[in-house]
Amino acid sequence: MITKASDIAVFLESPLYGSDIVIKVPASLKSASMNCLVFANSFSDATILELSKHKDVCALVVEEYHKKLSCSYIIVNNPRLAFAKVAKKFFVSPVKQKIAPTAIIGEKVTIGKGVTIGEFTVIGENTVIGKNSVIHNHVVISAGTQIGDSCLIKSHAIIGEDGFGFEFDPTLHQVRIPHFGKVLIENDVEIGSSTVIARGTLDDTIIGKNTKIDDLVFIAHNVQIGRSNLIISKAQISGGVIIGNQCWIGPNVTIRDKVTLGNKCFVGMGAVVTKSFEDNVIIAGNPARLFDQKTK
């Protein structure tokens, strides 16, 4: 299927300025070539100069570029967001439904329509997988886990095994605490490669709708994570933590057990969060402290 600049303009509901060229590939500004789509999130003379080198390019740009470009362009409020939507719509091939022959699927597993399961993945009994979800290779999903619609779980993730729960008795012998909870993953969640999410001890571990979790993240038992959060690589979230909605948890962040974070918190990279914080805060450091109050 041939994609033209006008098709992209219609999709974005914004006018096209310049020639209606064929678009073959998305590209960065520095690697722009003929028949590609690029974006510029902020205005700069350097970007104008760079784009002037190319005629058969379509750029997604902010209003300040109007009448300053010689190439084709489409004005949008958020070029990076528009670029992501266009790339997904026009340049990403849909995943073909396939359950790999090497996948091991337990008894009484419910699999929705359009689900893809990769090679050597293990699905425990009584698991529920919602429609159009994609599970990559070598994933382990333990018994009783519930996964919503349109989720993505990347290779080597481990979901739903027991957490690290022990109690000492008088003989100094560690007694493992059995886990009876589950992992509940709501719709449109993404879970990165080699990420581990432990099941709850008595209550469930919950990952809220549209939350995106990077590679190499650890989420302990009984954690409750709200909607539309971004959790970046190597974050460690200890048992019983509660995280609100629309938070950004930076790389290498550690959150101690039973801490609560409100909505729209920004936790800077490497922060060690030892106490709870309310909504709309920017925190960083070791121990993490308040740097600023967000205005929105």
N, C-alpha and C positions, 0 to 999 in steps of 0.2 A: 504493500500500500504506500502510495506517494503522499508525503505530508508537505503542505505548502505553508508559507507564512500566514496566509489568510485563514487557514484551518486553525492555526494556533490563536490568532486574534479572535476568531469566533468563540473558541473554547474559553478564552480568558475574558470575553465580553468587553474587549477594548479595541479601539481602531488601530489599523495597520498604517504606518507611514512609510512610504517608499515602495520598492518593487515587491511583487508577490513571488518571491523566490522559492525554489524547492529546498526543504530542510532535510538533510540526510543524517545528521548526528548532532547531539548536544556537545558543547565544548567549553573549556575555560577561556577567558580572555587571552591568556598568554599562548594558548595553543589553537587559537581561532584559525580556520581555514575556509575554503569555499564550501558554501551550502551547509553552514552550521548555525546552531542557535547558541547564543551566549547571554550572560546577564551582567549588569553592573548595579550593585546595591546602593552605591553612593556616587555623588557627582564629583568628577575631577577632570581637569584638563588633560591629564595623562591618559585617561580612558578615551576621551574624544580623539586624541592623537592615535591611540592604538586602533580604534575602530575605523579611523580614516584610511587605514592601510587595506581595508577589505571592503569590497562592494557586494559580494554575494554572501553576506552575513545578515542575520536578523538578531537584534539585541532587545532584551527585555530591560527597560530602564525606568528611572524615576522621572517625574515631570520636568526637572531642571534641564534635561537633555533635549527637550523639544526644539526643533529647528536648528540644532547644533550638530547633527550627525549626517553623514553622507550615505551611510548604509540604511537598510530597512530597520525599523524599530517599532516596538509596541510599548506604550506607557502603562505602567502598573504601579500600585502602591508599594508592593513588596516584591521586588524582582527575584530574590532568592526563592521565596515561597512559590511564586508563579513558575519559575524554572523547574522546581521540584515536581509541581503538579503536571506540567507539560511533559517532562521527561517520563514520568510514570504513565501518563496517558498515551503518548505517541511512540515511545522508544523502548519500553520494557515489554518483552514477550510474556504473555500470560503463562502461569505455571500449569503444566498439564497434570491432571490428577493421576497419581500413581502410588500404589502401595508396594514397596519393594519386596521382592521374594524372600529376602533375608531378614525382613522385619519379623519380630516375635510379638504376637498380640495375644494377651491373656483372655480368659473367659469373661463373658458378659461385658465386653467393651462396646461402647456405643460410638460409632464413627459417623459424622454428618456427611452430607453430600459435598463433593469437591475437595475432600481432604487428601493431602499428599503426605506420605510417610517414607522417609529415606532408608538407606541400607543400614542393616544391623541395629536398628532402633528397637528398643524393648518397651512395650506398653503393658503395664500391670493390669490385673483384673479389675473389673468395675470402674474403669476409667471412662470418662465422657470427653469426646473431642468434637467441638462444634464445626459447623459447615465452613468450607473454604479455608480451613487452617492448614498451614504448611509446617511439617516437622522434618528437619533435616536428618543427617546421618549420625549414627552412634549416640542417639539421645536415649536417656533412661527416664521413663515416667512411671512412677510407682503407683501401686493399687489405690483406687479411689480418687485420684486426681481429677479435677474438672477443668477443662479448657474450653473457652468460649469460641465464638465465631471469628473467622479472619485473623487468627493469631499466627505469629511466626516464631518458631523455636529453632534456633540454629544448632549446629553440630556440637555434640559432646555436652550439652546441657544435662543436668541431673535435677529432676523435679520430684519432690514428694517423698524422699527418704527421711528417716528419723533425724531429728536435730541432735545437738550436743547437750544432752540433759542428764546430769548425774547428781546423786546426793551421797554424802558420807554417812556411814553408820559408825557406832563406837569403836569398831575394830579397824577403822581407817580403810575399809574396803569400799570402793566406789560402786554404788548401785545405780545402774542405768534406769532412767525413768521411761517407761513405755510411752509411745506416742500414739494417740488415737484420733488426732485431728487429720485434716486433709490440706491440700493446696487447692485453692479456688482461683482460677485465672479468668478474668472477665474478657469481653470482646475487644478485638483490635490491639491486643498486647503483643509486644515483641520481646523476646528473651534471647540474649546473646550467647555466643559459643562459650562453653566451659563455665557457664553460670550455674550456681547451685542454689536451689530454693528448698528449704526444709519444710516438712509438714508440721502442723501444730501438735503440741502435746495433748491438750484437751480441746482447745478452740482451734479454728482453722487459720492457716496462713492465707492472706488474701492479697491479690494483685489487681488493682482497679482498672477499669476500662481505659484504653488508649495510652496506657503507660508503656514506655519504651526503656528496656534495660539492656545495657551494653554488654560486651564480653567480660568474662572473669569477675563477675559480681557475686557476692555471697549475701544471701538473705536467710536469716535464721528463723527458727520456729516462732509461730504466733505473731509474726510481723503483719501489720495491716497497712497497705499502701493504697492511697486514693487514686483518683483519675488524672490522666494526662500528665504524669510525671516523667522526667528524664533522669535516669540514673546511670552515671558514666562508669567506665571501666575501673575495676579493682575497688569499687566501693564495698564496704563491709557494714552490714546492717544487723545489729545484734537482736537477740530475742525480745519479743514483746514491744518493739518499736512501732509507733503509729506515725505515719506520714500523711499529710493532707493532700490536697489537689494542686496540680500545676507547680510542683516544686522542681528545682534543678539541683541534683546532688552530684558534685564534681568528682573527678577522678581521685582515687586513693582516700576518699572520705571514710572515716570510721565513726559510727554512731553507737554509743553504748546502749546496753539493754534498758528497756522500758522508757526511753526518751520519747517525747511527742514533739513533732514539728507541725506547725499550722499550715495553712494554704499559702501558696506562692512564696515559699522560702527559697532563697538562693544560698547554697552551701558551697563555699569556695574549695578549690582543690587542696587535698591533704588535711582538711579540717578534722579535728577530733572533737566530736560533739558529746559532751558529758552531761548536759542539762537540756531541758525543754525550752522551746522558743515558740512564740505566737506567730500569727499571720504576717506576711509581707516584710520579712526581715532579710538582710544580707549578713551572713555570718561567715567567719573564717578564723583560722589560727588553731593553736594547740595550747591549752584547750580553746575551743571555739568561743568567740565572743561577738557581740553585736557590733557591726561596722556601720550599718545604715538602715533606715526604715524606708522600704520601697513606697513610692507614691501611688502605684497602681498594680 
